[in-house]
Amino acid sequence: MQIKIKKNVLILSGLFVIIILTLAFCLRRIWLRPKEEARAKVAIVIDDWGYNLRYLNFLKQIDIPLTVSILPNLRYSSKIAGLARRLDKKVILHLPLEPEKKGRNIGLEEHTITSNMSEEEVIENFRVALTSVPYACGVSNHMGSRATKDARLMSVIFAELKKRRLFFLDNLVTDKSICKQLAAKMKIKFVGRDFFLDNTDNYEYIEEQFKKLTEFAKGTGQAVGIAHARPATLKVLRDMIPSMQAEGIEFVFVSGLAE
């Protein structure tokens, strides 16, 4: 009887040792496994859609997450929003806001929201704009160097965003924008532009901007670049996607960077 008990104890002890050694081996493999490097995230936003249907192939040819920023109340605003959604792109409203005129004759979009509007006028203009751009998951400012400095005006707009759970992309057309601080105060998801990519419609210039965007993202972990649907921009983006991905860039929708 005692011999049988001792035999069972030895068997159990052996099994216990085997289990411990197996666990230790598995844990060692997990601990020694090289960690995957965090990929730098880049969001590309294509601005100023709505005037016409030119360059729609832009959306069909670029097979990465793209955010399409559409001006409201234009002939093709709604149609482009629908097409973008069908192509699995994200849509945001490119809301016209008042710029600093500084004596220049600046053509404003219809229903541009200005700092002299009442709260009711701001809300109505925002509502009309948003209705004309279906599927919008966020809002960015078109112009707005004056409006984005106006806490009263932006508070009204941000209250409407909050009701609808929309984020705000600040194109940062002025270094005096109060939008980031206001968004934090009002608990609105926010993201700011890092680079304008095609202020000059020239391949070499745009290519250099994309390279700067890539290096910035690798240094900070993420970046937002804003461009337009133009032939040179399309060509640069198509050419740069493989090399950017090879450098560890992950393309994302701008909504994924808003926080």
N, C-alpha and C positions, 0 to 999 in steps of 0.2 A: 504493500500500500504506500509506504513511504517512498519507495523507489519510483512508483508511478507519479506521485505528487512532485518529486524532484524533477522528473522528466518533463512534466507539464510546465513547471516553473522555468526550466531551461528553454523550452520551446517558446514560451511567452516572452522571456527575456530576449531571446534571439530576434523574435518578431519586432519587439520594441526597438531594439538597436537598428534593425533594418529600416523601420519607419523613420527614426530620427536621422539616420544617414541620408535617406532619400529626401526628406524635407530640407536638410542642410544643403544637399546638392542643388535642389531646385531653387532655394533662396539665393544661393551663391550665383547661380546663372542669372537670376533676376537682378541682383545687385550689381553684377559686373557687366550687364547688358548696356551698351552705349546709349546714352539718352539722345532722343531725336532733337535736333536743333529747332528752336522755335522759328517758324517762318515769318518773315516780314510781310505785313499785309498792305496792299495797295488798292485803293478805290479810284477808279476813273469815272468822272462825271462828264457827260456830253451835254453842253448847255445850248440854250436858245432855239429849241425845236418849236415848230408850230407855223412858221411862215409859209412853208411849201413842203413838197414831198420829195425834194431832191435828197440824194445821199441816203435814202432808206436802206440801200444795200449795205451801208455802213453797219447797221444793226444785224443784218443777216450774215455778214462775213466775219464778224468778230465774235469768236466763240469763247468768250470769257465773261464773267459777271460785269455788266455795264449798268450804270445808272443814267437814265435819260431824264434830263431836266427840261420841262416843257413850259413855254410861256402860255399864259391863259388867254382866253377870249379871241383866239386867232382862228382862221378858217380851218386849219388842220390839227388844232390842239387835241381834240378828242380822238380823232382817227389815229394819230401817231401814238397816243397813250395806249389805245387798244392793240395796235400792232406790236408795240414794245412788250406789252404783257404776254402776248401770244409767243413772242420770241424769248420768253423767260428773262427779260430785263426788268429792272426796277424803275418805277416812275416816281418822280418828285415834281412838285409845282415850283416853277421858277417865278416867284412872286415879284412883280414890278414895284419897287419902292423908290421914294424920292431921293435923287442925287443932290450933291452940292452943285448948284448951277454956275456960280462964280462968273456970271456975265456971259457965259457961252450959250448958244442956242442949241439946247439938248432936246432931241425929240423923245417924248415920253410915250410909253405904251398906254393904250386906253385903260382906264380904271387904275392907273398908278396910285398907290396909297401914299398920301403926303401928310406931313406933320401938322398941317392946319385943319385936318379933318376931325370931326367929332368922333366919339367912340362908336356911335351908331353907323356913321359913314364908313369907318374902317372895317367894322364887322361885316357890313353889307358887301363892300368891295372884295373882302377876303372870301366871303361865301360864294359870290359869283365866280371869282377866279377858280376856287377849288372845284366847283361844280363843272367847270369847263375842262378840267383835267382829271378824268376818272382814274381810279387805281393808284392815286398818289399816296405814298407811304411817308412822305416828308415834304419839307418846304425849304427852298433856298432863296436868297435875295438876288433879284436882277437889279443892277445898280444899287442904290440905297446908301450912298456915302453919308447922306444927311439923316435918313430915317433910322439907320442902325446905331446912331448916336443918341437917339431920342428915347429915353426910358419909358415915357408915358405911352408913346405910340407902340413900341415893341412889346410892352406889357399887355396891351389889348390884343395884339396878334398872337403872342405866346399863350394867352388865356384860351384862344380859339384852338391853338395847336394841342394844348393840354386836354381839352374836351374830347378831341378826336384821336389822342395818343399818337400824334405826329411828331417827328423829330425836326430839328432845324439845322441846316447846313449854312454856316456863315461864309460867304465868298470873300469876306474880309477886304472889301474895297476901300476901307479906311482903317488906320491903326487906332482910331478912337472908338471903335465899335464897343458897345456895352453888352452885346448879346451873350457872350460866354458867361459873364457874371450873373446876368439876369436869368439865363436858362438854369443855372445852378440854384439860384434863389427860388425860382418857380418850379423846380424839379421837372424841367423839360430836357429830353435827350438832345445832346448837342454835339456837333463836330465842326471843325474849322478847316478851311482850305489851306493847303500847304504850298501848292504850285499852280500858277497859270501856265499851261503847257504850250499854247500856240498864239500868244499875243502877236507874234510875227509869223505870217503865213509862209514859212520857208522850211524846207525839209531839214537842213542842217541845224537851224535854230531849235526846231521842235525836238529833233533827236537829242540834242544837248540837254534840253529841259527834261526829257524822259530819263536820261542818265542821272541827272541831279536828283530827280524824284526817287530813283532806285537807291542811290547812295543814302539819301535822307531816310528812306524807309528802313534800310539795313541798320542805320545808326539809332533810330528811335523806336523801331518795331512796327511802325505804320505810317502811311502818308495818303493824302488826298490830292489828286491832280484833276484840274478842270480844263477841258478842251472843247472843241467845236467840231461839228460834222463838216469837215473840209477834206478835199483830196489829199493834201500833204499830210494832214493829221492822221487820216486813215492809213496811209502808206507807212508812216513811221510806227504807228501802233502795231500794225500787222508784222512789220519787220522786227520790232523790239520784244514782242511777247515771248518768243522762245528764249532769247538771251536773258530777259528778266526772270523768267521761271528758272532758268539754269542757275541764276545767282541766288535762288531761294525765295523769290517773290511769290506770294500767293495773292491772286486777284480776288477781291471781295466786293460786294455791294457797299455803298457808302453807309447804308443803314446799319451794317455790321460794325462800323467804327463809332457810331453815335452812342454816347453814354452820358 
